[in-house]
Amino acid sequence: MLQIIRCRDLGFDDDFIVADNDPQKVKEKIIDHVKTEHREDFESFSDSHQEEILLKIDVLVKRGCGCGVLKL
């Protein structure tokens, strides 16, 4: 099933989107993006806020995109 995560879904102000049929790849790509493109912001957050963002990624990866497309 197609998985999509937007960086905006995590509270960051940019238009980066990850879309893939492999949930693990989506998770890895969005985490890599956050930790490189938003490194300063992410590192300035409290540990609990960082954990909240990583948990939100897990939740978003487990749900479908809602667009009706099943494969990329």
Secondary structure, 3 states (H helix, E strand, C coil): CCEEEEHHHHCCCCCCEEEECCHHHHHHHHHHHHHHHCHHHHHHCCHHHHHHHHHHHHHHHHCCCCCCCCCC
